[in-house]
Each structure stands twice: as structure tokens, then as C-alpha cells.
Amino acid sequence: MSFIFNEETVQTAINLRRLYSNNAPTITVEPGADPVRTDDVINPNTKIGALDSPLVLAVMAAKDPFEGMSLAASIRMLPTARNTNVVGGIVGIVSEVSKHEVVQESCDKAVREEFNPKAVTDLRTKAVTHISNIQQLALTDLVERVRLLSESRVVDEEFIDEVFQQAFRCDLRTNTFRDMLAKVLLSNKVRARVKLLVIDRLHLLPMQLRLELITKINALANDTESSYIKREIEFTLRERGLVGPNLAPASVTKSLAPPRPVNNAIAKPSELRKPTAMASRMACHGMKFTAR
């Protein structure tokens, strides 16, 4: 773990805050890489690059919207806090400002125990179990939601938001997440309106996953259904500056770069749910935006 607050560390922390502000919590350590998983962060033997800094881990522990990742980041800081006052101080701050109660409690206990190695080990063991439970519950809920989509159910924006949130929460691997989305978008049992809601959230995906999904969809035969999906994905991502014409991957973006802000300002989660151009496209297809 690097204790130097250099320019790279500070910029990484700033970019993380932007990601969280834009409701896009997936993290990669370099362009085109797979997302960093919770298991990577909590395992001290796994290298996580620029994320392995007290400042960056503190941002994750305090601001990450997912309890599992936040807890993992806080636990990773504990072993070195015993002999490094600055890290101990950072853990103390996290115990007061984290948005997750379990993180506050874990950091507070570590501080009260003066980062005793046995206490730290116990906290890690409990954290691993807690994270595993979170992931299992999220996976169960995700499977049920995808099942409902396959039954041609009419769902609202919040339902689709939760599909993405649960997929992130249970740490789906890139190929699993990609295949799930491809099946939803290409299924003739999923309503067109629902597919548009899914497409409108593809910018939340990490770059590697987004490009793999685009490549898979782009390789399909040009039947009516797949052509419609390709066109809508292209329109949506081009609006956000994430892909060029004909679904060709855009130039590689900076590591940890946030989704393109709306009107050159950091977009709030509520703003990302506004219909905007998507509603116009729905109208063209004779669809209503509001759920029935």
C-alpha cells in the first residue's frame, strides 16, 4: 500500500467521487480492464494498483454505494493502521462519515482495539461472511427480476435500475453480465419498451463490459430485431460520446473516467433517469414512457 499522496493518488480519488456522483460505481484500475471486484479489494495479497492507497480506499469506504465494496475497502486499510498514524487517523474518520453502518461499526471497533492483529483478523473474517451474504441475496433477487422480464412483464425504471444495481452488488463477472444483458436485449419475450430502458443504462457499465456487449450484438445477423437493438444502442451511446458510428468502439478512455456529464455538469442519479432522448424514440415507436 502506498502512503504517498501524489498527483496520481489524488486524481484517482477525485475520479472515484465523480463516478459515485454519476451513479456509475464500477471501478477499473486501467482502461479496458475488468472491473475491480470486492474479493480483490478485501484480499491483501491481490494487487489493485492505484486504488491501494489510504486516500483512495477511504473514499471507497466512505462513498461507495455498495456496502460490500465499502466494507472491503475499509478492511484493507486496517493491517497497516497499527504502525502508521496517518492511516489510523483515516480509519477513524471513515468510522464517522461512511454511509454504511456496518463500515462505521467495523472501523470504530478497530480504532477502539488499537488495530490489534487478532481484532483485525476477526473483523476481516466477519466482513468476508457479510459480503458473501450480500452477494448471495443480490444474486437471488437478480435471477428473479430477469425471470420476470422474460415473462414479458411491464416494469418501470426503478425495476431496471435495480437489475443493474443487483448485478453490480453481486459482483457478476464480465462474461456473465454481458451474456445476461445480451439475452435480455435479444429475447423476443422482453418488451421493446423494457429493452430501451436497459439500453439507456449501458453507460453505467465498465468500458470492457460495454465493448464486449457491443461486439456480441454487432456480430449478430441483421434481422429486424437485432438491427433495431443495434440502432438504439448506437444512438444512446453516441449521445453520451461513448461510441462511434456503426457501433465501432471509441478511443480508449482514461482509467476511472466517469460517464459523460449531462450539459457539461456532474449528473445526479435522479437526472440520469429522465427520459430525454429515449422518450422521443419511444414516441416514434408508438410507446408511452410511463408504466402501465
C-alpha positions as a Markdown table, in Angstrom:
| # | Residue | x | y | z |
|---|---|---|---|---|
| 1 | Met | 0.0 | 0.0 | 0.0 |
| 2 | Ser | 1.3 | 3.4 | -1.0 |
| 3 | Phe | 1.2 | 6.1 | 1.7 |
| 4 | Ile | 2.3 | 8.9 | -0.7 |
| 5 | Phe | -0.4 | 11.4 | -1.6 |
| 6 | Asn | 1.0 | 12.0 | -5.1 |
| 7 | Glu | -0.8 | 13.5 | -8.0 |
| 8 | Glu | -2.0 | 10.1 | -9.3 |
| 9 | Thr | -3.5 | 9.2 | -5.9 |
| 10 | Val | -5.3 | 12.5 | -5.6 |
| 11 | Gln | -6.6 | 12.3 | -9.2 |
| 12 | Thr | -7.8 | 8.7 | -8.7 |
| 13 | Ala | -9.7 | 9.8 | -5.5 |
| 14 | Ile | -11.3 | 12.7 | -7.4 |
| 15 | Asn | -12.3 | 10.4 | -10.3 |
| 16 | Leu | -13.9 | 8.0 | -7.9 |
| 17 | Arg | -16.0 | 10.7 | -6.3 |
| 18 | Arg | -17.2 | 11.7 | -9.8 |
| 19 | Leu | -18.1 | 8.1 | -10.6 |
| 20 | Tyr | -20.1 | 7.9 | -7.5 |
| 21 | Ser | -21.8 | 11.2 | -8.2 |
| 22 | Asn | -22.7 | 9.9 | -11.7 |
| 23 | Asn | -24.3 | 6.8 | -10.3 |
| 24 | Ala | -21.7 | 4.6 | -12.0 |
| 25 | Pro | -19.9 | 2.8 | -9.2 |
| 26 | Thr | -17.9 | 0.2 | -11.2 |
| 27 | Ile | -14.2 | 0.7 | -10.9 |
| 28 | Thr | -11.3 | -0.3 | -13.2 |
| 29 | Val | -7.6 | 0.2 | -12.5 |
| 30 | Glu | -6.7 | 0.8 | -16.1 |
| 31 | Pro | -8.5 | 1.3 | -19.5 |
| 32 | Gly | -10.1 | -1.8 | -20.9 |
| 33 | Ala | -9.5 | -3.9 | -17.7 |
| 34 | Asp | -12.2 | -5.9 | -16.0 |
| 35 | Pro | -13.9 | -4.2 | -13.0 |
| 36 | Val | -12.3 | -4.5 | -9.6 |
| 37 | Arg | -14.2 | -7.0 | -7.6 |
| 38 | Thr | -15.0 | -6.9 | -3.9 |
| 39 | Asp | -13.0 | -10.0 | -3.4 |
| 40 | Asp | -9.9 | -8.3 | -4.9 |
| 41 | Val | -10.2 | -5.4 | -2.5 |
| 42 | Ile | -10.6 | -7.3 | 0.7 |
| 43 | Asn | -7.7 | -9.8 | -0.2 |
| 44 | Pro | -4.4 | -8.1 | 0.9 |
| 45 | Asn | -2.5 | -10.3 | -1.5 |
| 46 | Thr | -4.3 | -9.1 | -4.6 |
| 47 | Lys | -2.8 | -6.1 | -6.4 |
| 48 | Ile | -5.3 | -3.3 | -7.1 |
| 49 | Gly | -2.9 | -0.7 | -8.5 |
| 50 | Ala | -3.7 | 2.9 | -7.9 |
| 51 | Leu | -6.6 | 2.0 | -5.6 |
| 52 | Asp | -4.2 | 0.7 | -3.0 |
| 53 | Ser | -3.8 | 4.0 | -1.2 |
| 54 | Pro | -5.3 | 5.1 | 2.1 |
| 55 | Leu | -6.8 | 8.2 | 0.5 |
| 56 | Val | -8.5 | 6.2 | -2.3 |
| 57 | Leu | -9.6 | 3.4 | 0.0 |
| 58 | Ala | -11.0 | 6.0 | 2.3 |
| 59 | Val | -13.1 | 7.4 | -0.5 |
| 60 | Met | -14.4 | 3.9 | -1.4 |
| 61 | Ala | -15.1 | 3.1 | 2.3 |
| 62 | Ala | -17.0 | 6.3 | 2.8 |
| 63 | Lys | -18.8 | 6.9 | -0.5 |
| 64 | Asp | -19.1 | 3.6 | -2.4 |
| 65 | Pro | -22.9 | 3.0 | -2.8 |
| 66 | Phe | -22.5 | -0.7 | -2.3 |
| 67 | Glu | -22.0 | -1.9 | 1.3 |
| 68 | Gly | -19.8 | -4.9 | 0.3 |
| 69 | Met | -17.2 | -2.8 | -1.6 |
| 70 | Ser | -17.2 | -0.1 | 1.1 |
| 71 | Leu | -16.6 | -2.7 | 3.8 |
| 72 | Ala | -13.9 | -4.4 | 1.8 |
| 73 | Ala | -12.0 | -1.1 | 1.3 |
| 74 | Ser | -12.2 | -0.2 | 5.0 |
| 75 | Ile | -10.9 | -3.7 | 6.0 |
| 76 | Arg | -8.0 | -3.4 | 3.6 |
| 77 | Met | -6.7 | -0.4 | 5.5 |
| 78 | Leu | -6.7 | -2.0 | 8.9 |
| 79 | Pro | -3.5 | -4.1 | 9.0 |
| 80 | Thr | -1.2 | -1.1 | 8.4 |
| 81 | Ala | -3.1 | 1.3 | 10.6 |
| 82 | Arg | -1.5 | -0.1 | 13.7 |
| 83 | Asn | 2.0 | 1.2 | 12.9 |
| 84 | Thr | 1.1 | 4.2 | 10.6 |
| 85 | Asn | -0.6 | 7.0 | 12.4 |
| 86 | Val | -1.9 | 8.7 | 9.3 |
| 87 | Val | -3.8 | 5.5 | 8.2 |
| 88 | Gly | -5.2 | 5.1 | 11.8 |
| 89 | Gly | -6.5 | 8.6 | 11.6 |
| 90 | Ile | -8.1 | 8.0 | 8.2 |
| 91 | Val | -9.8 | 4.9 | 9.6 |
| 92 | Gly | -11.1 | 7.0 | 12.4 |
| 93 | Ile | -12.6 | 9.5 | 10.0 |
| 94 | Val | -14.2 | 6.7 | 8.0 |
| 95 | Ser | -15.8 | 5.4 | 11.1 |
| 96 | Glu | -17.7 | 8.7 | 11.4 |
| 97 | Val | -18.5 | 9.6 | 7.8 |
| 98 | Ser | -19.2 | 6.3 | 5.9 |
| 99 | Lys | -22.7 | 6.0 | 4.5 |
| 100 | His | -22.8 | 2.3 | 5.7 |
| 101 | Glu | -23.4 | 1.5 | 9.3 |
| 102 | Val | -21.5 | -1.8 | 9.2 |
| 103 | Val | -18.4 | 0.1 | 7.9 |
| 104 | Gln | -18.7 | 2.6 | 10.7 |
| 105 | Glu | -19.0 | -0.1 | 13.3 |
| 106 | Ser | -16.1 | -2.1 | 11.9 |
| 107 | Cys | -13.8 | 0.9 | 11.8 |
| 108 | Asp | -14.8 | 2.1 | 15.2 |
| 109 | Lys | -14.1 | -1.3 | 16.7 |
| 110 | Ala | -10.7 | -1.4 | 15.0 |
| 111 | Val | -9.8 | 2.0 | 16.5 |
| 112 | Arg | -11.0 | 1.0 | 20.0 |
| 113 | Glu | -9.0 | -2.2 | 19.8 |
| 114 | Glu | -6.0 | -0.1 | 18.6 |
| 115 | Phe | -5.8 | -2.2 | 15.5 |
| 116 | Asn | -4.8 | -5.3 | 17.4 |
| 117 | Pro | -3.9 | -8.0 | 14.8 |
| 118 | Lys | -6.4 | -10.5 | 16.3 |
| 119 | Ala | -9.2 | -7.9 | 16.2 |
| 120 | Val | -8.3 | -7.1 | 12.6 |
| 121 | Thr | -8.4 | -10.8 | 11.7 |
| 122 | Asp | -11.7 | -11.2 | 13.3 |
| 123 | Leu | -13.1 | -8.2 | 11.5 |
| 124 | Arg | -11.9 | -9.5 | 8.2 |
| 125 | Thr | -13.5 | -12.9 | 8.8 |
| 126 | Lys | -16.8 | -11.3 | 9.7 |
| 127 | Ala | -16.6 | -9.0 | 6.7 |
| 128 | Val | -15.9 | -11.8 | 4.3 |
| 129 | Thr | -19.0 | -13.6 | 5.6 |
| 130 | His | -21.1 | -10.4 | 5.4 |
| 131 | Ile | -20.1 | -9.7 | 1.9 |
| 132 | Ser | -20.8 | -13.2 | 0.8 |
| 133 | Asn | -24.3 | -13.0 | 2.2 |
| 134 | Ile | -24.9 | -9.6 | 0.4 |
| 135 | Gln | -23.8 | -11.1 | -2.9 |
| 136 | Gln | -26.0 | -14.2 | -2.5 |
| 137 | Leu | -29.1 | -12.2 | -1.7 |
| 138 | Ala | -28.4 | -9.8 | -4.6 |
| 139 | Leu | -27.9 | -12.8 | -7.0 |
| 140 | Thr | -31.2 | -14.4 | -5.9 |
| 141 | Asp | -33.1 | -11.1 | -6.4 |
| 142 | Leu | -31.4 | -10.5 | -9.8 |
| 143 | Val | -32.3 | -14.0 | -11.1 |
| 144 | Glu | -36.0 | -13.4 | -10.1 |
| 145 | Arg | -36.0 | -10.0 | -11.9 |
| 146 | Val | -34.6 | -11.4 | -15.1 |
| 147 | Arg | -37.2 | -14.2 | -14.9 |
| 148 | Leu | -40.0 | -11.6 | -14.7 |
| 149 | Leu | -38.5 | -9.7 | -17.7 |
| 150 | Ser | -38.5 | -13.0 | -19.7 |
| 151 | Glu | -42.3 | -13.3 | -19.0 |
| 152 | Ser | -43.0 | -10.1 | -20.9 |
| 153 | Arg | -43.8 | -8.2 | -17.7 |
| 154 | Val | -44.2 | -4.4 | -17.9 |
| 155 | Val | -41.8 | -2.9 | -15.5 |
| 156 | Asp | -40.8 | 0.7 | -14.6 |
| 157 | Glu | -37.5 | 2.5 | -14.5 |
| 158 | Glu | -36.9 | 1.7 | -10.9 |
| 159 | Phe | -37.1 | -2.0 | -11.6 |
| 160 | Ile | -34.5 | -1.8 | -14.4 |
| 161 | Asp | -32.3 | 0.4 | -12.1 |
| 162 | Glu | -32.4 | -2.4 | -9.5 |
| 163 | Val | -31.5 | -5.0 | -12.1 |
| 164 | Phe | -28.2 | -3.1 | -12.7 |
| 165 | Gln | -27.7 | -2.4 | -9.0 |
| 166 | Gln | -28.1 | -6.0 | -8.0 |
| 167 | Ala | -25.8 | -7.1 | -10.8 |
| 168 | Phe | -23.1 | -4.7 | -9.5 |
| 169 | Arg | -23.8 | -5.7 | -5.9 |
| 170 | Cys | -23.3 | -9.4 | -6.5 |
| 171 | Asp | -20.1 | -8.8 | -8.4 |
| 172 | Leu | -21.1 | -10.6 | -11.6 |
| 173 | Arg | -18.1 | -11.4 | -13.8 |
| 174 | Thr | -17.8 | -9.6 | -17.1 |
| 175 | Asn | -18.8 | -12.5 | -19.3 |
| 176 | Thr | -21.8 | -13.4 | -17.1 |
| 177 | Phe | -23.1 | -9.8 | -17.0 |
| 178 | Arg | -22.5 | -9.5 | -20.8 |
| 179 | Asp | -24.4 | -12.7 | -21.6 |
| 180 | Met | -27.3 | -11.7 | -19.3 |
| 181 | Leu | -27.7 | -8.3 | -21.0 |
| 182 | Ala | -27.4 | -9.8 | -24.5 |
| 183 | Lys | -30.2 | -12.3 | -23.7 |
| 184 | Val | -32.5 | -9.6 | -22.4 |
| 185 | Leu | -31.9 | -7.3 | -25.4 |
| 186 | Leu | -32.3 | -10.1 | -28.0 |
| 187 | Ser | -35.2 | -12.0 | -26.4 |
| 188 | Asn | -38.5 | -11.8 | -28.3 |
| 189 | Lys | -40.2 | -12.2 | -24.9 |
| 190 | Val | -38.9 | -9.0 | -23.4 |
| 191 | Arg | -40.9 | -5.9 | -24.3 |
| 192 | Ala | -39.4 | -3.3 | -26.6 |
| 193 | Arg | -40.0 | -0.6 | -24.0 |
| 194 | Val | -38.1 | -2.6 | -21.4 |
| 195 | Lys | -35.2 | -3.0 | -23.8 |
| 196 | Leu | -35.0 | 0.7 | -24.3 |
| 197 | Leu | -34.8 | 1.2 | -20.5 |
| 198 | Val | -31.9 | -1.3 | -20.4 |
| 199 | Ile | -30.1 | 0.4 | -23.3 |
| 200 | Asp | -30.4 | 3.8 | -21.7 |
| 201 | Arg | -28.3 | 2.5 | -18.8 |
| 202 | Leu | -25.5 | 0.9 | -20.7 |
| 203 | His | -23.3 | 3.9 | -20.0 |
| 204 | Leu | -23.1 | 2.7 | -16.4 |
| 205 | Leu | -21.2 | -0.4 | -17.4 |
| 206 | Pro | -17.4 | -0.5 | -17.2 |
| 207 | Met | -15.8 | 0.1 | -20.5 |
| 208 | Gln | -14.6 | -3.5 | -21.1 |
| 209 | Leu | -18.1 | -5.0 | -20.4 |
| 210 | Arg | -19.8 | -2.3 | -22.6 |
| 211 | Leu | -17.4 | -3.1 | -25.5 |
| 212 | Glu | -17.8 | -6.8 | -25.2 |
| 213 | Leu | -21.6 | -6.5 | -25.2 |
| 214 | Ile | -21.4 | -4.2 | -28.3 |
| 215 | Thr | -19.2 | -6.7 | -30.1 |
| 216 | Lys | -21.5 | -9.6 | -29.4 |
| 217 | Ile | -24.6 | -7.7 | -30.5 |
| 218 | Asn | -22.8 | -6.3 | -33.6 |
| 219 | Ala | -21.8 | -9.8 | -34.7 |
| 220 | Leu | -25.5 | -10.9 | -35.0 |
| 221 | Ala | -27.3 | -11.3 | -38.2 |
| 222 | Asn | -29.1 | -8.2 | -39.5 |
| 223 | Asp | -32.6 | -9.3 | -38.9 |
| 224 | Thr | -35.3 | -6.8 | -37.9 |
| 225 | Glu | -35.0 | -7.3 | -34.2 |
| 226 | Ser | -31.2 | -7.2 | -33.9 |
| 227 | Ser | -31.0 | -4.2 | -36.3 |
| 228 | Tyr | -33.4 | -2.3 | -34.0 |
| 229 | Ile | -31.3 | -3.1 | -31.0 |
| 230 | Lys | -28.0 | -2.1 | -32.7 |
| 231 | Arg | -29.5 | 1.2 | -33.8 |
| 232 | Glu | -30.8 | 2.1 | -30.3 |
| 233 | Ile | -27.5 | 1.2 | -28.7 |
| 234 | Glu | -25.6 | 3.3 | -31.2 |
| 235 | Phe | -27.9 | 6.3 | -30.7 |
| 236 | Thr | -27.8 | 6.1 | -27.0 |
| 237 | Leu | -24.0 | 5.7 | -26.6 |
| 238 | Arg | -23.3 | 8.3 | -29.3 |
| 239 | Glu | -25.4 | 10.8 | -27.3 |
| 240 | Arg | -23.0 | 10.2 | -24.4 |
| 241 | Gly | -19.8 | 10.3 | -26.5 |
| 242 | Leu | -19.0 | 6.6 | -25.7 |
| 243 | Val | -19.1 | 5.0 | -29.2 |
| 244 | Gly | -18.6 | 6.0 | -32.8 |
| 245 | Pro | -20.8 | 5.3 | -35.8 |
| 246 | Asn | -21.7 | 1.6 | -36.6 |
| 247 | Leu | -21.0 | 0.6 | -33.0 |
| 248 | Ala | -17.3 | 0.9 | -33.5 |
| 249 | Pro | -15.5 | 1.1 | -30.2 |
| 250 | Ala | -14.5 | 4.7 | -29.3 |
| 251 | Ser | -11.0 | 5.6 | -28.3 |
| 252 | Val | -9.8 | 4.3 | -25.0 |
| 253 | Thr | -10.9 | 6.5 | -22.2 |
| 254 | Lys | -8.9 | 7.3 | -19.1 |
| 255 | Ser | -8.9 | 4.9 | -16.3 |
| 256 | Leu | -11.7 | 5.6 | -13.9 |
| 257 | Ala | -13.2 | 8.2 | -16.2 |
| 258 | Pro | -16.8 | 9.0 | -15.3 |
| 259 | Pro | -19.7 | 8.8 | -17.8 |
| 260 | Arg | -20.2 | 11.9 | -19.9 |
| 261 | Pro | -21.9 | 14.5 | -17.8 |
| 262 | Val | -25.2 | 16.0 | -18.8 |
| 263 | Asn | -24.9 | 19.6 | -20.0 |
| 264 | Asn | -21.2 | 19.6 | -19.0 |
| 265 | Ala | -22.2 | 19.2 | -15.4 |
| 266 | Ile | -21.9 | 16.3 | -13.0 |
| 267 | Ala | -25.2 | 14.5 | -13.4 |
| 268 | Lys | -27.2 | 13.5 | -10.3 |
| 269 | Pro | -28.6 | 10.0 | -10.2 |
| 270 | Ser | -32.2 | 11.4 | -10.5 |
| 271 | Glu | -31.1 | 13.3 | -13.6 |
| 272 | Leu | -29.8 | 10.2 | -15.2 |
| 273 | Arg | -33.3 | 8.7 | -15.1 |
| 274 | Lys | -35.0 | 11.5 | -17.1 |
| 275 | Pro | -36.5 | 10.3 | -20.3 |
| 276 | Thr | -34.8 | 12.9 | -22.6 |
| 277 | Ala | -34.0 | 11.5 | -26.0 |
| 278 | Met | -35.1 | 8.0 | -25.0 |
| 279 | Ala | -38.7 | 9.2 | -24.6 |
| 280 | Ser | -38.6 | 10.7 | -28.0 |
| 281 | Arg | -37.5 | 7.4 | -29.5 |
| 282 | Met | -40.3 | 5.6 | -27.7 |
| 283 | Ala | -42.8 | 8.1 | -29.1 |
| 284 | Cys | -41.6 | 7.3 | -32.6 |
| 285 | His | -42.3 | 3.6 | -31.9 |
| 286 | Gly | -45.8 | 4.4 | -30.5 |
| 287 | Met | -44.8 | 3.7 | -26.9 |
| 288 | Lys | -45.7 | 5.5 | -23.8 |
| 289 | Phe | -42.9 | 6.3 | -21.3 |
| 290 | Thr | -45.0 | 5.8 | -18.1 |
| 291 | Ala | -45.5 | 2.2 | -16.9 |
| 292 | Arg | -49.0 | 0.7 | -17.2 |
